[in-house]
Amino acid sequence: MSITRHSEIWLPGYLEDRLRRIGSSSPKRVWLAIADHYEPYWNGADDATARERVQRWRKAWPEIAARSVKDSAGRSPKYTFFYPQEEYREELLDQLAEMTQSGIADVEIHIHHDREGRQNFIDRMSSFREVLHRQHGLLRSHDGSLKFGFIHGNWALDNSLANGYRCGLNDEITLLSQLGCYADFTMPSGDSPTQSRIVNTIYWCKDDPNRPKSYDRGAAIKAGDGREGDLLMIPGPLGLRWRGRWQPRMEHGELASYDPATAYRAKRWLDLAPRFGQDIFVKLFTHGTQERHSQLLLAKGLEQLFTYVADEARRRHCEFYFVSTWEMFLAIDALRREADPVRQLKFCPTEIATPLPTPDSSKLNPNISGRG
C-alpha cells in the first residue's frame, strides 16, 4: 500500500494521535481480535469450492486454537468470521456455528451492496440477522434486542466511495444503529478514499443522513460517558512501519500471504492500536477463505501471530486476552461504564443465542443478492 495515496485523509489524524500519546501511562492489558472478511464464494467460486474453503477452516481452526499459546485467563484464541449476507448457505453457516458453540469462534455480519436502495438494505440485513440467530444460534440478545458486529464490503461504509459506488446510502450509519449493530469494524481501509480521518481511536460516529462518510467525524469514547453518537467505531491499527525497506510502508493490520505476522509487526500493532485508558485494543483483519491467505494462516501463520502478540505483551508487562469482536466490545463498554473488563469477559458465554420472539418466517429471505 502506498503511504502517499490519499494521505491527506489519514496522515493529520495519525500525527495528532502520535502527539497525544506522548507521556501517556503504561498499558496494563492487551486485547486481540481477528475480524475475517470471510467470503467462501470469493472470485466467483462454485459451490464445491466454497464448501472446500469452509471445511478447510472447520478442520484446521479447532486444532490451531487448541495448540496455540493461551492468554492471561488460560483461554484459547478466538476467531470472528464476518460472513457475507449474499453468500448465505445453510450448510456453510452450520460449520461456523459448531465452532462458535465450542467457544473458539464467533460469527458477525458482512455485506456487499451497490445502490439497490434503502428498503433493500433493511430487508436483507433484518432477514440475515434473524436467520443467523434462529437457524444457527448465532448473534446474541443484549439490552433487549438482537445485536451484531458489522464490516462493510469493499470498505464503502456510509456511501464513502464516489457516486455511491458499492453502497448508495448516506444514512447507513443510522440504519445500522436501528438494526442493532453494536459496533462497526470496517476501518482501517488504508490508502483507500474510504479511510476515516479519525485513526487509532475508538469513537462514537454521529450520522448526517444527508451526507456520505459520516464516520469521518466523531467523539472519542470516554470513561463515565453515555452514548455519544449513533454508532461505535472500533478500528484496527493504522500507521507506518520502518523495518525491512528503504522507505516506510503502511501498517493497517492486515494478515495476508504477502504480509505475514512478525515480531516487529506485533510491536507496531501494540504501538498504534486504539488505547482506552491503560488498555490496548488490537483488531486485525484478513480475507481467510482466499487460498493464498488460508495456506499461510492455517499452516503456522496464526499460531505465530498469537505467540508474537503474547510475547510482546509480556515484554511490556501486560496481561493479554484473545477475544471475539463481541467480547472486545464488552471490554470497551465495561471501561466506559468504569467497570472491570476482565470480569465482564467472564460473562460473555451467557450472552450468546438468547431466545427472542419468533418472527414471521415468510419475511426471512437471506438470499437476496446484490454484491458490489
N, C-alpha and C positions, 0 to 999 in steps of 0.2 A: 504493500500500500504506500502511496505517495504521502509524504508529510507536508507537501506544499499544496496539493489539490484540496480546495475548499478549507484551507487552514484558517481563513478569515472567520469561519464558523466556530471552530473548536479551540483555536490557539489562545484567544483572550481569556476564555474560561479556564483553560488549563493553567495558564500563567497565574491567574488570580488564585486558583486552588493551591498552587505550589507556594505562593507567598503566604497564604492563610495558614498553612501547616507549619511554618517556621516557628519553633518554640512550643509546639503542641505537646501535650503529655504523652508518655509512652503508652502504647496499646497493651491491653491485657488479654484480649480474646480475638481470635480469627475465625470467621465463619466462611465456609466454602460451599458453593452450589454450582452445579453444572446444568446449563439450560441447552438442551439439544433441539435444534430445529429439525425435528425427526420426520423425514419425508420418504416413506417407503417407495412411493411411485415417482421419485425424482428422475428427471430426464426422460419422462415418458415410458417408464418401465411397465412391463406387463405384470399380470397377477402372480405368475410364478417367481419372477424376480423380486417383487415386493415381499412375498412370503419368505423367500430365502433370506432377504435382508433382515426381517424381523426375527426369524428363527436363529440367525447368527447371534443376535443380541440376547435372545431368550436363553440360549445355551451358555454363552460366554460370560455375560454380566454377573450372574449369581456366583460363578466361580471366582471372578475377579474381586467382587465385593468381599467374599469370604477370606481370601488370602491377602488382601491389601492391609496396610497399616491401619490400626484403629485410632479413633480420635480420643480426646481427653475424657470422654464419657464411656470409653470402651465400645463405641459403636462403629459398625462398618460404614464405608462410604455410601452415599445415596446418589441417585441419578434421576434427573427430571426430563421426561420426554414431552416436548411441546408438539402435540400431534395435529396435523392439518385437518380441518373440518372437511375439506373437499376430497380427502383421501380416505375417508372412513370406510373400513371394512370390519365387520364384527369379529372375525377370527383373529385379525391382527391386534385389535384392542384387547381381546381376551388374554393374549400372551403378555401384554404390558401390564394388564390388571393383575395377573398372577404374581408378577414381580413386585407390584405395589403392595399387594396384600402380605407378602413376605417381609416387607419393611425395608427393602433396598432400593425402591424406585417410587416415582410418582408420575402422574400424567396431568398436563395442563393443555391449554388451547393455543393453537397456531392457526392462522387463516390467510389465504391469498384471495383477494378480490379486486375487481377492476371496474369501478364506476357503474355497478349494477343498480345502485340506489339504496336509499336509507332502509326501506322496509325489507328488502332482500337481505341486507346485513343483519338486521334484527332477527328475522326468521331463521337464518342459518345459524347464528350464534345461539339463540334460545333453544332451538331444536338439538343442536350438538351437545350443549352442556347437559340437557336433560337425558339424552341417550347415554352419555358417558356415566352419568350418575345412576340412572335406572337400570341400565342393562349391564354395566360393568363395575358398579360400586366405586366409581372414581369421583373426584372432586369432593367437596365437603360443605356441610351446612355450618355457618358461623354467623353469630349475631342474627339468627332468624332467617337467613337467606343463603342460597347456593352461591359459592364463591369459586373463582378461577383466576389463575395467573395467565398472562397473555403475552404473546410475541407476534408482531405483525409481519406477514410475508413481505419479502423484498424491502424490508426496513421502512415501508411507506406509511408509517403511522400518521394518522390525522392529516391525510392529504398532503404529505410533505414533499412529494415529487411534483414536478411541473405539470400543469394541465390536468391535475387529478389522476395522473397515471398510477395504476395499481392501488388505488384507493377510491377517491371521489367523495369523501365525507369530511367536511370541515368540522362537524360536531361529533366526530368519532370518539373523542375523549369522554364527552357527556354520555354517549350511548354505552360505552364500556362500563362506566361507573353505574349506570342504571341497570345494566345486565348482570352486575355482580362481580366485576373484576376487582380483585383485592390489590393488584399491583401490575404494572407493565414492566417487562424485562427485555424490550426490544433493543434499547441502547446498550453500548455504543455501536454506531454503524461506520465509524472510521472516516475515510476520506469521501464518503457519500454526501450529497447535498441534504440528505435526511438527518444527518448528525445534529444532535441538540447542541445549543450554545452553552448549556449547563453541563459540566462534565465532573465525574468523580464525586458526585453529590447525590444523596438520597433526598428527594424533594417532592413537594406537592405541586402538581400541574393544575392550573386554573384554565378551563376551556373558554375560548372565544368561539362560539358556534358559527360565526360569520367569517372566520379567518382560518387558514391552514396552519399546521405545525404549532399548535398552542403550547406544546411541551418545551418550546424554546424559552419559556418564561415560567417561573415558579418560586416557591419559598422552601428553603432547606428545612427538613424535619428537625424538631427540637424536643428535648425532654420537657414534659409537662404541658405541651401544647395539645390542642384538639386537632381535628381535621382541618387543614388549612387550604384545601383545594378540592378538585374533582377526582383526581387520580394520583396514586402514589407511584413515582418513578424510581425503580431500583436498577441503576445502570451498572455495567461492568467497568473495569479499569480502562482508562484511555490516556496515552501519553507517549513518551519517547523511550526508545531503547538505544543504547550506545555501543554495546559489546558486539564484536564479530563482524563489523563492516566499517568501511572508511567513513561513511556518513550515517547519521542516526536513522532509525526506521520506526514506524508506528507500532505501538503495542495497544491492542484493543481486546485482548482476552480470548482470541480465537484458538481453538485446538484443532490442528489440521496436519495433514501429511507433510505439507511444506513448511510447517511451523510447529514442531512438537514442543511439549513441555521440557523445560530445562531448569536447573537450579537457579540460573540467573533470571529467567523469566518469573519464577516463583517469587524471587526477591522484588522484582519490579511490580508484580501484581499487588504485593502487600504494601509497597511504597505508594502506589497510585490509587488503589481501590477506595471507594467511599468509606469515610470514618464517621461513626456516630458515637461521640464521647470517646471511650477507650476501646471501642470495638471496631474491627475492620471487617467489611463485608465484601467478599470476593465472588463475583458472579462471572463465570466463564461460559463460553458457548462453542458449539460445534455443529456440523451437519453430519451426524453419525451414521446415517444409512448409506452415504456415498462410499463405495468400496475403497477408494483411495484413502479415506479417513478411517473407516472402520478397521482396515487391516492394521493400521498403526495403533489405534486406541485399544483394540481388543487383544493385541499381542502383548506389548509391555507398556504402551503409552499411558493408559490410565493408572496403572499401578505406580509407574514412575512419577506421574503427576501428584498423586496423593502423598508419596514419600517426600517429594521436593517441598510441598507445602507444609507438611508436618515438620520437616527438618528446619525450614525457615522460621516457622512459628516458635519452635523450641529455641532456636538461636536468639530470638527476641524475648524469650521467657514468657511466651504467651500460651494460654490454653488454645486449643483448636477444635473445631466442630465441623463435621461433614453433614450437610443438611440438604433437604429438598428446597426448592424456591419457596414453597409454602412455609416451611419451618424457618427459613430466613426471614420471611415477612413477620412471623410470630415473634422472633427475637427482636426485630426492629420495633415492632409495635409494643413489646414489653418495655423496651428502653424509653420509648415515647411516653409511656404511662409511668415511668420511673419504677418499674418492677424488675425482678431478676430474670434475665432472658434464659439462663440455663434451666431454671425451674420451669419456665414456660415451655421450653423444649421438651421436657419430660411428659408433658400432657398432649403432645401432638397426635399420637395414635388415636386418641379418643375423638379427634375432630374429623376423622375420615369416614365418609359414607354414612353420615347421619340421615335417616329417612326423612323424606319430605312428602307432602300430599301428592297423590298420583295425578299427573296432568292428563289432558285429552290426548290420547295416543295418536289420533289422526293428524295432530299437528307436529309430530315428531318425524322429521324427514331430514336426516343429516347428510343426504347425498346430493343436495343442491349444489351444482358445480359453479365455477366462476373463478378459477385460478388465474392469477395475474402472471 
